[in-house]
């Protein structure tokens, strides 16, 4: 299966000009919108519906306020994709699990370590491809100020589950790939630190 991964497109006015490679599955790991409005979600849904990929999976990010404020209404708007929020979908025998939570403020932010652990423990052990908005602490999460802004505890859970692939975004400066203990970690942030569409979609063949 050919996966095409994007993240953090932030309702860019140039999104229609983004060169999205062909593939079987298009994945977006959050921050679909700039400030989370329903109108921006509708625009994103129209964009994702135009993409030729047979399957599409989307999770939310910290800019996607409306997806947290009114989940049922917002999820209905995202009719052109599988929207995952602490849930999974199996496509061609591959189990994808999506989780939007992080500890960095705005939407889907959890400040309590206990709440974070509860969400992490809910990730199924048989997950093949994990989708989160936040990176794990210490993996492709270094900001322009030199700090690691990933989610505490996530890396331990990933190493226990041992998925083939872990895709995320959130920290635009962390764009890239890294392999650890048999898992390929991908920061697919499409916007650069200046919120321009400066990073190419990431293609992965499973």
Beta strands, then each sheet from edge to edge (+ up, - down):
strand 1: 2-6
strand 2: 25-29
strand 3: 55-59
strand 4: 82-83
strand 5: 87-91
strand 6: 94-99
strand 7: 129-132
strand 8: 165-168
strand 9: 176-180
strand 10: 183-187
strand 11: 202-205
sheet 1: 4+ 3+ 2+ 1+ 11-
sheet 2: 5+ 6- 7- 8- 10- 9+
end
